[in-house]
């Protein structure tokens, strides 16, 4: 951290405000020790800015300070949210919200803090009796006809993080104009404005009364129950990675008719320290180590893992050589949508008005599947609130049948408006049962898709740049790409540039067309003459910039899969070089 005397002075002045009696003794002590410490790194990181309440809510490292997750930053966010709800629903006799949380350290404390503040402001708070999946929070808002919701979770982030997701009455994360309205109210709040003292009369504990209807609804998305009856003893290994899927996902699988589910015992324990994994993220192979151990031992058909708030699902299955391989987020999303389309058609459930959704950074092979199957496919921004928006826009006119994104999120239903690992695990088990019923594995299904629609390799690069200096560096990288876009990516000629900040697409001849999107976004995309696609996007919740690379090829036989994968990785390395990421 730069030793900037002025910055240190500003941070110290800000920190001293946290020594007032408005803050508890433990917080005051923690802040005082930062001020007294000769090394000012922690002081600067904790106070150089306020933890920003963005369109998705809050996310940050837990600890004392204005740039940290604690009861005070959570408190100010909730007070501002409460103020906005009272303005927006002022004619309503009783405004209500749903409060949910995951397994992380302090999650229960933050959730109870949120419920207390809402109730102190005359807003009824439904709070779950224990941790629950993110999608169940979304379901509960809709089921209870609440006006909003808050979920305390940092999803798949490292253990030191926590977060605060704000939801609207449709069960989706907040969109315009309400996002800006809430942000404005939150920014007006000081600690002294926060009503911490709850009104017990307005707090209602919920649990099984939501679990049961939620599971019952999820059961309705099964496309071919007969295949489950024939393959009910499918060998499934599941791990919740210590998180919110631990009870409800095994229940859902049993409810669908799967009676041979093995849960990884060490990871069924609720623990915000995630003692068995480095990062509780099913995207990383390391997180699936214990799951793979059990899958091999039991000779399972499939391994599934959900992240701490049970909205994402990762999976592994055996390849044609009997070796266990991880199936990435793009492949999982593609398998889901292929199965939904193919089997809705086979069972006569498909309607001409049905549609699917993917995010702009997710594999273009899904577009190919939709095109060939004559199904409408929509592209939207990254983040499930945008998929939820597409569902809402077509409600009552067209049927949403599935959508997802490359980051292991999928939603197979419209009664939830966020990604849902509970329904995804159940449907994934059905797809595996369907494959087995046809003498195949999930891996074979993936190969069949590649043979029919072309091979594609996707690779995401996360460039992490923590702190103030990191944020500035990320800004500069985006500015450089805008002023000097690449003409060549790893030997492929760029033929189309899309800039979602200006909502313009420019082809190789300099022709400009407008991009039709609901708002601007800080995303750049480059498309090449051979189908190569690169997307660049700074994360909205973490100190990093993401590069999504997609490379195309032709697969005629499953035996080529490994070779084509290696060839694609060479190409990706060349693209990284073109972008200055080596």
Buried (B, 14 or more C-beta within 10 A) or exposed (E): BEEBEEBBEBBBEBBEBBBEEBBEEEBBEBBBEBBEEEEBEBBBBBBBBBBBBEBBBBBBBBBBBBBBBBBBBBBBBBBBBBBBBBEBBEEEEEBBBBBBBBBBBBBBBBBBBBBBBBBBBBBBBBBBEEBBBBBBBBBBBBBBEBBBBBBBBBBBBEBBBBBBBBBBBBBBBBBEEBBEBBBEBBEEBEBEEBBBEBBEEBBBEBEEBBBEBBBEBBBEBBBBEEBBEEBEEBBBBBBBBBBBBBBBBBBBBEBBBBEBBBBBEBBBEBBBEBEBBEBBBBBBEEBBBBBBBBBBEBEBBBBBBBBBBBBBBBBBBBBEEEEBBBBBBBBBBBBBBBBBBBBBBEEEBBEEEBBBBBBBBBBBBBBBBBEEBEBBBBBBBBBBBBBBBBBBEBEEEBBBBBBBBBBBBBBBBBBBBBBBBBBBBBBBBBBBBBBBBEEBBBBBBBBBBBBEBBBBBBBBBEBEBEBBEBBEBBBEBBEEBBEEEBEEBBEBEBBBBBBBEEBEBBEEEEEEEEBEBEEEBBBBBBBBEBBBBBBBBBBBBBBBBBBBBBBBBEBEEBEBBEEBBEBBEEBBEBBBEBBEBE
